[in-house]
Amino acid sequence: MLGKLMKYELKAMGRIQLPIYGALLIITVLNALMMRFNLPADGFFFMIPVIMVMLYFFCIFVTLIMNTILSILRFHRNILGKEGYLMHTLPVSTAQNILGKLLTVVLFQIISIAAAVLSFFLLLVITANMDVAVFGQAFRAIFENLDKIQGEWVLFFLELVGLGLISAAFGTLMIYAAMAVGHMFNRHKIIKSIGIYILLDIAVNIAVSVLIAALFNSGTVFMGVLDSIGPVIQSNIVLAVFMVFLLIWSMVFFLITNYFLKHKLNLE
């Protein structure tokens, strides 16, 4: 059933996200062609490259931010709004409803970042008239030399990816928790949700400060040990600590959201 919930969410969000990706592709190609062929910049034509570059960065911004906006709108409308009367009668648990939305949001976050990065490479390839085969050769060389890369570097990059995924889930669940708590009130639900979000953000920032202080003190105490293991492994340890930290907070926000939707639900 979780798969069906995700399929429904993918269709709902895709109706807006996919046209945005398409617009980004078109604007990227147009910008690249204009830069490559050096269109005349006299008179009226002077403003066209400026406008196109502004449109490109605007599309990048929308591509990266729209996912967060849609996640808020979908959760508000589909779980806490009028559609919630139907969603909460489906033969699925509250946790599955939350997970369905969360996994879809994280997936689109990955796609959005990939679209932004690919648009940059496409802009580079077309503008500089680069041979795409060069990128293929570069990636082939990387994969052929993977066995020469030290294990701590592989772990470092894997932890970066893991931290990015957990951060996406953490940010989304924090919004969900604030909305779930804020909507238990009868009036001014949105304003109170924003207030709850600010309080949660303050709590997280305090916890981050405590964690950083603890890491700094630990580093001072175990300075000799840290010096012996090298900077890469030190970075691996720090990344692992922050991954666990964000994972714990994500679980807390998930449990808060699940509890308030299950026991304190107050639909509009």
Backbone as CSV, one residue per row, in Angstrom:
resi,resn,N_x,N_y,N_z,CA_x,CA_y,CA_z,C_x,C_y,C_z
1,MET,0.826,-1.216,0.000,0.000,0.000,0.000,0.857,1.261,0.000
2,LEU,2.037,1.162,0.620,2.944,2.306,0.624,3.335,2.682,-0.802
3,GLY,3.531,1.667,-1.641,3.870,1.919,-3.040,2.767,2.668,-3.770
4,LYS,1.512,2.319,-3.475,0.379,3.006,-4.113,0.289,4.458,-3.650
5,LEU,0.562,4.685,-2.365,0.561,6.057,-1.847,1.640,6.888,-2.533
6,MET,2.827,6.286,-2.699,3.914,6.999,-3.359,3.591,7.260,-4.828
7,LYS,2.961,6.295,-5.477,2.580,6.477,-6.881,1.613,7.643,-7.029
8,TYR,0.672,7.741,-6.110,-0.293,8.850,-6.119,0.416,10.183,-5.902
9,GLU,1.359,10.207,-4.955,2.108,11.433,-4.671,3.013,11.816,-5.839
10,LEU,3.639,10.822,-6.451,4.508,11.094,-7.593,3.738,11.740,-8.733
11,LYS,2.526,11.253,-8.976,1.698,11.837,-10.035,1.292,13.259,-9.683
12,ALA,0.886,13.455,-8.423,0.417,14.779,-7.995,1.537,15.816,-8.058
13,MET,2.718,15.460,-7.562,3.841,16.397,-7.577,4.471,16.502,-8.958
14,GLY,4.448,15.397,-9.697,5.039,15.391,-11.032,4.327,16.308,-12.005
15,ARG,3.036,16.518,-11.793,2.281,17.419,-12.678,2.843,18.835,-12.652
16,ILE,3.482,19.196,-11.550,4.078,20.533,-11.434,5.591,20.478,-11.634
17,GLN,6.222,19.468,-11.076,7.680,19.380,-11.137,8.200,19.126,-12.550
18,LEU,7.568,18.221,-13.283,8.069,17.865,-14.611,8.062,19.046,-15.580
19,PRO,6.988,19.862,-15.632,7.052,21.061,-16.487,8.172,22.021,-16.089
20,ILE,8.474,22.090,-14.789,9.577,22.957,-14.334,10.912,22.427,-14.860
21,TYR,11.105,21.098,-14.802,12.326,20.509,-15.354,12.412,20.770,-16.857
22,GLY,11.267,20.668,-17.532,11.237,20.941,-18.969,11.600,22.381,-19.279
23,ALA,11.064,23.313,-18.485,11.378,24.736,-18.673,12.864,24.996,-18.443
24,LEU,13.432,24.330,-17.426,14.864,24.484,-17.146,15.696,23.990,-18.322
25,LEU,15.296,22.866,-18.910,16.018,22.313,-20.064,15.989,23.284,-21.241
26,ILE,14.805,23.830,-21.529,14.660,24.753,-22.666,15.488,26.017,-22.451
27,ILE,15.384,26.604,-21.254,16.131,27.834,-20.949,17.637,27.574,-20.984
28,THR,18.048,26.391,-20.517,19.474,26.038,-20.541,19.998,25.975,-21.968
29,VAL,19.266,25.279,-22.839,19.684,25.135,-24.240,19.715,26.488,-24.940
30,LEU,18.695,27.313,-24.728,18.651,28.637,-25.357,19.821,29.507,-24.906
31,ASN,20.107,29.488,-23.602,21.247,30.254,-23.086,22.559,29.764,-23.691
32,ALA,22.711,28.456,-23.754,23.948,27.880,-24.290,24.145,28.258,-25.756
33,LEU,23.071,28.184,-26.533,23.168,28.528,-27.958,23.500,30.001,-28.157
34,MET,22.892,30.869,-27.336,23.171,32.301,-27.434,24.630,32.600,-27.095
35,MET,25.148,31.922,-26.071,26.549,32.141,-25.694,27.509,31.586,-26.752
36,ARG,27.136,30.467,-27.331,28.032,29.825,-28.298,28.141,30.618,-29.594
37,PHE,27.009,31.132,-30.077,27.008,31.809,-31.374,27.149,33.324,-31.266
38,ASN,27.313,33.843,-30.042,27.581,35.274,-29.838,26.632,36.170,-30.633
39,LEU,25.369,36.133,-30.258,24.380,36.973,-30.930,24.729,38.444,-30.745
40,PRO,24.349,39.305,-31.706,24.663,40.737,-31.594,24.087,41.343,-30.329
41,ALA,24.859,42.238,-29.697,24.445,42.834,-28.424,24.203,44.333,-28.558
42,ASP,23.718,44.746,-29.717,23.436,46.160,-29.946,21.948,46.439,-29.771
43,GLY,21.645,47.640,-29.284,20.257,48.076,-29.171,19.421,47.148,-28.321
44,PHE,18.284,46.721,-28.865,17.336,45.876,-28.131,17.954,44.526,-27.775
45,PHE,18.805,44.008,-28.673,19.384,42.683,-28.468,20.314,42.629,-27.258
46,PHE,20.740,43.807,-26.777,21.622,43.851,-25.614,20.952,43.259,-24.376
47,MET,19.626,43.457,-24.270,18.903,43.006,-23.082,18.562,41.518,-23.115
48,ILE,18.535,40.942,-24.308,18.108,39.543,-24.420,19.024,38.592,-23.647
49,PRO,20.361,38.656,-23.811,21.219,37.756,-23.020,21.067,37.955,-21.518
50,VAL,20.898,39.216,-21.100,20.725,39.504,-19.669,19.452,38.852,-19.151
51,ILE,18.366,39.024,-19.907,17.079,38.440,-19.511,17.166,36.917,-19.476
52,MET,17.831,36.328,-20.470,17.932,34.871,-20.539,18.747,34.307,-19.376
53,VAL,19.830,34.994,-19.017,20.637,34.543,-17.873,19.831,34.640,-16.582
54,MET,19.061,35.731,-16.435,18.202,35.884,-15.257,17.154,34.783,-15.210
55,LEU,16.583,34.455,-16.380,15.597,33.370,-16.447,16.225,32.037,-16.066
56,TYR,17.472,31.832,-16.487,18.156,30.576,-16.171,18.314,30.403,-14.663
57,PHE,18.828,31.435,-14.004,19.025,31.342,-12.556,17.690,31.285,-11.815
58,PHE,16.673,31.941,-12.367,15.338,31.856,-11.765,14.811,30.425,-11.857
59,CYS,15.015,29.784,-13.013,14.573,28.392,-13.182,15.321,27.457,-12.238
60,ILE,16.629,27.699,-12.060,17.408,26.902,-11.106,16.830,27.061,-9.705
61,PHE,16.543,28.306,-9.328,15.986,28.595,-8.002,14.641,27.898,-7.814
62,VAL,13.768,28.026,-8.809,12.440,27.402,-8.720,12.566,25.885,-8.655
63,THR,13.469,25.327,-9.451,13.680,23.874,-9.457,14.060,23.360,-8.072
64,LEU,14.912,24.104,-7.376,15.398,23.663,-6.069,14.420,23.956,-4.937
65,ILE,13.635,25.037,-5.056,12.763,25.451,-3.947,11.344,24.899,-4.071
66,MET,10.915,24.594,-5.313,9.527,24.181,-5.516,9.193,22.894,-4.776
67,ASN,10.160,22.009,-4.641,9.914,20.747,-3.950,9.472,20.975,-2.511
68,THR,10.128,21.917,-1.825,9.762,22.239,-0.443,8.369,22.856,-0.385
69,ILE,8.088,23.770,-1.316,6.769,24.418,-1.352,5.675,23.385,-1.581
70,LEU,5.902,22.493,-2.544,4.904,21.460,-2.841,4.708,20.506,-1.673
71,SER,5.795,20.179,-0.970,5.672,19.267,0.173,4.782,19.870,1.255
72,ILE,4.908,21.187,1.467,4.069,21.873,2.457,2.618,21.901,2.001
73,LEU,2.403,22.278,0.739,1.039,22.373,0.210,0.357,21.013,0.190
74,ARG,1.092,19.979,-0.229,0.508,18.644,-0.303,0.154,18.124,1.091
75,PHE,1.019,18.328,2.056,0.754,17.853,3.414,-0.432,18.602,4.016
76,HIS,-0.476,19.906,3.787,-1.570,20.715,4.330,-2.907,20.326,3.702
77,ARG,-2.926,20.199,2.387,-4.178,19.938,1.686,-4.609,18.482,1.809
78,ASN,-3.638,17.574,1.689,-3.957,16.160,1.577,-4.103,15.452,2.916
79,ILE,-3.425,15.957,3.946,-3.464,15.319,5.261,-4.258,16.136,6.273
80,LEU,-4.076,17.452,6.258,-4.692,18.316,7.270,-5.903,19.081,6.754
81,GLY,-6.098,19.097,5.441,-7.210,19.836,4.852,-8.405,18.947,4.564
82,LYS,-9.225,19.385,3.605,-10.460,18.661,3.294,-10.193,17.266,2.740
83,GLU,-9.096,17.122,1.974,-8.775,15.801,1.435,-8.406,14.816,2.539
84,GLY,-8.086,15.339,3.714,-7.718,14.487,4.837,-8.838,13.562,5.278
85,TYR,-10.096,14.000,5.070,-11.229,13.148,5.442,-11.204,11.844,4.658
86,LEU,-10.749,11.916,3.404,-10.636,10.713,2.590,-9.358,9.944,2.913
87,MET,-8.243,10.668,3.027,-6.953,10.014,3.247,-6.930,9.207,4.539
88,HIS,-7.594,9.715,5.573,-7.552,9.035,6.871,-8.569,7.898,6.981
89,THR,-9.347,7.688,5.921,-10.252,6.533,5.895,-9.674,5.387,5.068
90,LEU,-8.548,5.627,4.410,-7.911,4.568,3.630,-7.354,3.487,4.556
91,PRO,-7.279,2.238,4.073,-6.771,1.136,4.914,-5.246,1.156,5.042
92,VAL,-4.722,2.287,5.479,-3.277,2.428,5.696,-3.063,3.100,7.045
93,SER,-1.916,2.866,7.625,-1.612,3.488,8.915,-1.193,4.942,8.718
94,THR,-1.240,5.693,9.803,-0.785,7.085,9.762,0.685,7.155,9.380
95,ALA,1.467,6.221,9.908,2.900,6.189,9.597,3.137,5.986,8.106
96,GLN,2.322,5.140,7.468,2.467,4.914,6.030,2.122,6.169,5.235
97,ASN,1.105,6.892,5.678,0.755,8.155,5.025,1.920,9.138,5.068
98,ILE,2.560,9.227,6.239,3.699,10.138,6.397,4.872,9.675,5.539
99,LEU,5.167,8.376,5.591,6.296,7.835,4.833,6.108,8.003,3.331
100,GLY,4.870,7.799,2.862,4.591,7.951,1.441,4.948,9.337,0.943
101,LYS,4.566,10.338,1.715,4.870,11.722,1.343,6.353,12.028,1.515
102,LEU,6.928,11.555,2.611,8.337,11.833,2.894,9.246,11.265,1.805
103,LEU,9.063,10.001,1.460,9.920,9.362,0.463,9.779,10.021,-0.904
104,THR,8.563,10.446,-1.239,8.343,11.134,-2.515,9.062,12.473,-2.547
105,VAL,8.980,13.206,-1.445,9.656,14.512,-1.360,11.169,14.343,-1.484
106,VAL,11.727,13.359,-0.779,13.176,13.119,-0.839,13.589,12.720,-2.254
107,LEU,12.774,11.886,-2.901,13.067,11.462,-4.273,13.098,12.658,-5.222
108,PHE,12.097,13.523,-5.119,12.065,14.703,-5.983,13.186,15.681,-5.638
109,GLN,13.614,15.680,-4.379,14.749,16.527,-3.997,16.010,16.061,-4.727
110,ILE,16.201,14.753,-4.788,17.348,14.193,-5.508,17.263,14.537,-6.990
111,ILE,16.068,14.357,-7.568,15.877,14.643,-8.995,16.115,16.122,-9.289
112,SER,15.639,16.994,-8.406,15.796,18.441,-8.611,17.265,18.850,-8.590
113,ILE,18.018,18.314,-7.632,19.452,18.626,-7.560,20.168,18.085,-8.792
114,ALA,19.801,16.856,-9.195,20.409,16.263,-10.390,20.089,17.093,-11.630
115,ALA,18.848,17.594,-11.727,18.452,18.419,-12.873,19.253,19.712,-12.925
116,ALA,19.469,20.331,-11.759,20.244,21.574,-11.702,21.699,21.331,-12.107
117,VAL,22.288,20.235,-11.616,23.682,19.917,-11.949,23.819,19.582,-13.433
118,LEU,22.886,18.778,-13.951,22.933,18.403,-15.365,22.740,19.605,-16.274
119,SER,21.904,20.554,-15.849,21.701,21.759,-16.663,23.000,22.551,-16.779
120,PHE,23.770,22.576,-15.697,25.064,23.276,-15.725,26.023,22.592,-16.694
121,PHE,26.083,21.252,-16.641,26.962,20.524,-17.554,26.513,20.684,-19.004
122,LEU,25.202,20.679,-19.221,24.671,20.872,-20.571,25.037,22.253,-21.098
123,LEU,24.925,23.243,-20.227,25.304,24.614,-20.588,26.785,24.675,-20.966
124,LEU,27.599,23.982,-20.201,29.045,23.959,-20.444,29.377,23.256,-21.751
125,VAL,28.733,22.113,-21.986,29.017,21.314,-23.182,28.643,22.070,-24.454
126,ILE,27.440,22.648,-24.474,26.980,23.342,-25.685,27.755,24.635,-25.906
127,THR,27.965,25.395,-24.834,28.659,26.683,-24.964,30.090,26.502,-25.459
128,ALA,30.806,25.562,-24.867,32.215,25.352,-25.225,32.392,24.373,-26.379
129,ASN,31.264,23.870,-26.909,31.316,22.898,-28.007,32.179,21.697,-27.631
130,MET,31.960,21.237,-26.406,32.760,20.129,-25.898,32.227,18.798,-26.409
131,ASP,33.112,17.847,-26.527,32.743,16.498,-26.925,32.234,15.750,-25.691
132,VAL,31.001,15.247,-25.771,30.414,14.532,-24.631,31.250,13.314,-24.256
133,ALA,31.961,12.775,-25.236,32.785,11.590,-24.978,33.861,11.859,-23.933
134,VAL,34.250,13.144,-23.788,35.263,13.502,-22.788,34.779,13.149,-21.389
135,PHE,33.480,13.438,-21.123,32.913,13.113,-19.811,32.860,11.602,-19.611
136,GLY,32.520,10.889,-20.690,32.487,9.440,-20.605,33.849,8.860,-20.274
137,GLN,34.890,9.401,-20.911,36.255,8.946,-20.635,36.677,9.263,-19.206
138,ALA,36.255,10.436,-18.724,36.599,10.835,-17.352,35.959,9.895,-16.338
139,PHE,34.648,9.596,-16.537,33.956,8.691,-15.615,34.549,7.283,-15.700
140,ARG,34.919,6.862,-16.922,35.517,5.537,-17.087,36.846,5.455,-16.336
141,ALA,37.623,6.517,-16.416,38.913,6.545,-15.711,38.719,6.484,-14.203
142,ILE,37.666,7.169,-13.727,37.379,7.151,-12.287,37.029,5.743,-11.827
143,PHE,36.130,5.071,-12.584,35.707,3.729,-12.190,36.850,2.721,-12.297
144,GLU,37.724,2.914,-13.285,38.851,1.995,-13.443,39.860,2.122,-12.306
145,ASN,39.881,3.287,-11.666,40.847,3.530,-10.592,40.213,3.519,-9.203
146,LEU,38.978,3.012,-9.128,38.312,2.963,-7.825,39.086,2.128,-6.817
147,ASP,39.710,1.050,-7.325,40.436,0.169,-6.405,41.669,0.845,-5.811
148,LYS,42.114,1.957,-6.442,43.285,2.677,-5.941,42.917,3.743,-4.911
149,ILE,41.614,4.031,-4.818,41.172,5.040,-3.858,41.137,4.419,-2.466
150,GLN,41.690,5.095,-1.508,41.740,4.573,-0.146,40.336,4.477,0.446
151,GLY,40.171,3.474,1.320,38.855,3.187,1.880,38.224,4.350,2.611
152,GLU,39.047,5.154,3.318,38.478,6.262,4.086,37.874,7.336,3.185
153,TRP,38.436,7.479,1.958,37.864,8.445,1.013,36.524,7.948,0.474
154,VAL,36.441,6.652,0.200,35.166,6.070,-0.243,34.110,6.267,0.835
155,LEU,34.493,5.988,2.079,33.573,6.171,3.203,33.167,7.636,3.336
156,PHE,34.112,8.545,3.102,33.839,9.982,3.198,32.745,10.396,2.217
157,PHE,32.871,9.970,0.962,31.876,10.340,-0.051,30.532,9.655,0.204
158,LEU,30.570,8.410,0.673,29.323,7.718,1.010,28.610,8.421,2.161
159,GLU,29.384,8.883,3.128,28.799,9.600,4.260,28.222,10.945,3.826
160,LEU,28.872,11.605,2.870,28.333,12.865,2.347,26.972,12.643,1.698
161,VAL,26.868,11.572,0.906,25.590,11.237,0.264,24.543,10.906,1.320
162,GLY,24.940,10.084,2.296,24.017,9.726,3.373,23.563,10.930,4.166
163,LEU,24.499,11.843,4.438,24.159,13.056,5.183,23.183,13.919,4.395
164,GLY,23.375,13.982,3.073,22.456,14.749,2.234,21.047,14.182,2.263
165,LEU,20.929,12.860,2.166,19.614,12.210,2.187,18.929,12.381,3.541
166,ILE,19.689,12.176,4.609,19.119,12.329,5.949,18.724,13.778,6.199
167,SER,19.523,14.723,5.695,19.200,16.144,5.859,17.892,16.492,5.163
168,ALA,17.681,15.920,3.967,16.430,16.163,3.243,15.238,15.631,4.030
169,ALA,15.377,14.420,4.580,14.299,13.843,5.386,14.087,14.640,6.667
170,PHE,15.182,15.045,7.291,15.123,15.829,8.526,14.353,17.137,8.318
171,GLY,14.704,17.883,7.265,14.036,19.156,6.996,12.557,18.988,6.727
172,THR,12.208,17.947,5.975,10.802,17.691,5.646,10.011,17.283,6.884
173,LEU,10.566,16.390,7.684,9.870,15.920,8.887,9.715,17.027,9.925
174,MET,10.656,17.952,9.963,10.547,19.089,10.877,9.350,19.960,10.493
175,ILE,9.162,20.164,9.189,7.998,20.917,8.701,6.713,20.164,9.024
176,TYR,6.706,18.853,8.768,5.515,18.041,9.052,5.145,18.100,10.532
177,ALA,6.151,17.986,11.400,5.895,18.005,12.845,5.287,19.335,13.271
178,ALA,5.839,20.434,12.765,5.321,21.763,13.109,3.880,21.924,12.638
179,MET,3.581,21.443,11.436,2.218,21.557,10.901,1.246,20.674,11.676
180,ALA,1.690,19.465,12.028,0.817,18.547,12.767,0.464,19.107,14.138
181,VAL,1.452,19.684,14.829,1.200,20.275,16.150,0.359,21.540,16.012
182,GLY,0.693,22.383,15.053,-0.029,23.643,14.875,-1.485,23.459,14.517
183,HIS,-1.806,22.369,13.829,-3.187,22.150,13.393,-4.056,21.480,14.447
184,MET,-3.517,21.243,15.637,-4.394,20.721,16.689,-5.226,21.854,17.301
185,PHE,-4.828,23.106,17.036,-5.581,24.256,17.536,-6.764,24.541,16.610
186,ASN,-7.758,25.216,17.151,-8.959,25.510,16.372,-8.831,26.771,15.521
187,ARG,-7.972,27.688,15.943,-7.846,28.961,15.227,-6.377,29.270,14.931
188,HIS,-6.176,30.044,13.864,-4.835,30.508,13.475,-3.845,29.346,13.361
189,LYS,-4.265,28.300,12.671,-3.442,27.088,12.594,-2.119,27.320,11.871
190,ILE,-2.163,28.076,10.781,-0.948,28.306,10.001,0.056,29.136,10.797
191,ILE,-0.430,30.201,11.435,0.452,31.056,12.240,1.076,30.257,13.378
192,LYS,0.258,29.423,14.020,0.771,28.613,15.127,1.742,27.539,14.634
193,SER,1.503,27.027,13.429,2.446,26.062,12.850,3.805,26.711,12.616
194,ILE,3.785,27.961,12.131,5.037,28.700,11.926,5.747,28.918,13.261
195,GLY,4.964,29.262,14.293,5.538,29.449,15.630,6.160,28.172,16.160
196,ILE,5.473,27.037,15.966,6.005,25.741,16.401,7.295,25.425,15.648
197,TYR,7.312,25.735,14.355,8.514,25.481,13.549,9.699,26.276,14.092
198,ILE,9.464,27.528,14.437,10.535,28.370,14.990,11.057,27.780,16.302
199,LEU,10.136,27.304,17.145,10.541,26.694,18.418,11.363,25.421,18.187
200,LEU,10.921,24.608,17.232,11.673,23.390,16.908,13.057,23.735,16.369
201,ASP,13.111,24.770,15.541,14.391,25.198,14.977,15.341,25.677,16.078
202,ILE,14.798,26.406,17.043,15.616,26.865,18.179,16.147,25.668,18.968
203,ALA,15.263,24.685,19.200,15.672,23.485,19.943,16.790,22.744,19.216
204,VAL,16.659,22.608,17.897,17.690,21.925,17.108,19.002,22.697,17.145
205,ASN,18.922,24.022,17.017,20.139,24.844,17.042,20.863,24.750,18.386
206,ILE,20.086,24.696,19.466,20.695,24.523,20.791,21.401,23.172,20.868
207,ALA,20.721,22.139,20.363,21.314,20.797,20.369,22.579,20.749,19.511
208,VAL,22.563,21.451,18.368,23.751,21.509,17.505,24.908,22.182,18.237
209,SER,24.606,23.269,18.943,25.644,23.979,19.702,26.260,23.081,20.767
210,VAL,25.400,22.328,21.455,25.888,21.396,22.481,26.754,20.314,21.842
211,LEU,26.303,19.798,20.686,27.056,18.747,19.993,28.424,19.248,19.542
212,ILE,28.458,20.454,18.955,29.734,21.017,18.497,30.684,21.233,19.675
213,ALA,30.136,21.732,20.794,30.963,21.934,21.992,31.514,20.604,22.495
214,ALA,30.663,19.566,22.467,31.100,18.241,22.916,32.192,17.688,21.999
215,LEU,32.019,17.879,20.679,33.030,17.413,19.731,34.352,18.154,19.927
216,PHE,34.245,19.452,20.164,35.458,20.255,20.376,36.192,19.806,21.638
217,ASN,35.443,19.578,22.709,36.056,19.132,23.966,36.669,17.746,23.815
218,SER,35.956,16.874,23.079,36.489,15.529,22.845,37.774,15.598,22.032
219,GLY,37.775,16.507,21.028,38.973,16.667,20.209,40.156,17.146,21.020
220,THR,39.877,18.014,21.995,40.951,18.521,22.861,41.507,17.412,23.743
221,VAL,40.595,16.584,24.286,41.009,15.501,25.184,41.789,14.431,24.426
222,PHE,41.281,14.079,23.221,41.902,12.990,22.461,42.760,13.518,21.309
223,MET,43.400,14.652,21.519,44.181,15.304,20.468,45.241,14.373,19.890
224,GLY,45.917,13.642,20.750,46.972,12.752,20.279,46.438,11.654,19.381
225,VAL,45.305,11.080,19.773,44.693,10.009,18.975,44.234,10.546,17.630
226,LEU,43.598,11.727,17.628,43.088,12.321,16.397,44.218,12.655,15.430
227,ASP,45.335,13.121,15.961,46.480,13.442,15.102,47.024,12.197,14.415
228,SER,46.914,11.066,15.084,47.480,9.835,14.537,46.613,9.215,13.443
229,ILE,45.306,9.518,13.436,44.414,8.881,12.453,44.263,9.702,11.178
230,GLY,44.669,10.948,11.179,44.637,11.743,9.956,43.338,12.506,9.766
231,PRO,43.363,13.538,8.900,42.203,14.417,8.721,41.001,13.759,8.061
232,VAL,41.236,12.800,7.151,40.110,12.172,6.443,39.263,11.358,7.406
233,ILE,39.918,10.543,8.232,39.178,9.731,9.204,38.517,10.621,10.248
234,GLN,39.178,11.721,10.608,38.548,12.686,11.521,37.247,13.211,10.921
235,SER,37.294,13.536,9.624,36.092,14.020,8.932,35.017,12.942,8.891
236,ASN,35.439,11.695,8.689,34.483,10.582,8.682,33.757,10.468,10.019
237,ILE,34.507,10.637,11.100,33.914,10.548,12.440,32.904,11.668,12.656
238,VAL,33.293,12.892,12.257,32.399,14.045,12.427,31.127,13.864,11.599
239,LEU,31.278,13.426,10.341,30.113,13.204,9.482,29.198,12.131,10.063
240,ALA,29.798,11.055,10.575,29.006,9.976,11.169,28.224,10.477,12.380
241,VAL,28.860,11.306,13.200,28.187,11.866,14.379,27.000,12.726,13.963
242,PHE,27.201,13.575,12.958,26.108,14.441,12.509,25.001,13.645,11.819
243,MET,25.361,12.553,11.137,24.341,11.690,10.540,23.454,11.084,11.622
244,VAL,24.078,10.574,12.669,23.317,9.996,13.787,22.474,11.070,14.461
245,PHE,23.053,12.250,14.629,22.348,13.382,15.244,21.078,13.728,14.459
246,LEU,21.218,13.894,13.141,20.063,14.245,12.308,19.064,13.094,12.227
247,LEU,19.579,11.867,12.241,18.697,10.701,12.195,17.834,10.626,13.449
248,ILE,18.425,10.902,14.604,17.671,10.898,15.865,16.592,11.974,15.842
249,TRP,16.958,13.197,15.417,15.972,14.273,15.336,14.876,13.945,14.319
250,SER,15.258,13.306,13.220,14.261,12.915,12.217,13.256,11.937,12.812
251,MET,13.744,10.984,13.586,12.861,10.021,14.241,11.949,10.713,15.249
252,VAL,12.497,11.688,15.973,11.684,12.450,16.935,10.568,13.194,16.212
253,PHE,10.902,13.871,15.110,9.899,14.616,14.351,8.863,13.681,13.736
254,PHE,9.326,12.500,13.290,8.390,11.519,12.733,7.403,11.056,13.802
255,LEU,7.911,10.758,14.991,7.048,10.298,16.084,6.070,11.391,16.516
256,ILE,6.539,12.645,16.542,5.651,13.766,16.887,4.536,13.879,15.859
257,THR,4.908,13.849,14.586,3.918,13.950,13.505,2.922,12.808,13.577
258,ASN,3.431,11.600,13.748,2.567,10.421,13.808,1.606,10.503,14.991
259,TYR,2.105,10.939,16.155,1.267,11.020,17.357,0.141,12.036,17.180
260,PHE,0.474,13.226,16.719,-0.540,14.280,16.613,-1.548,13.995,15.503
261,LEU,-1.114,13.352,14.425,-2.066,12.988,13.375,-2.969,11.843,13.820
262,LYS,-2.438,11.000,14.683,-3.189,9.825,15.120,-4.126,10.126,16.282
263,HIS,-3.686,10.998,17.201,-4.449,11.217,18.432,-4.986,12.635,18.598
264,LYS,-4.438,13.600,17.870,-4.857,14.995,18.044,-5.302,15.621,16.724
265,LEU,-5.760,14.790,15.802,-6.108,15.278,14.469,-7.285,16.241,14.527
266,ASN,-7.103,17.400,13.909,-8.146,18.435,13.892,-8.237,18.987,12.475
267,LEU,-8.959,18.273,11.614,-9.042,18.642,10.202,-9.779,19.960,10.016
268,GLU,-9.414,20.651,8.939,-10.061,21.933,8.650,-11.467,21.711,8.108
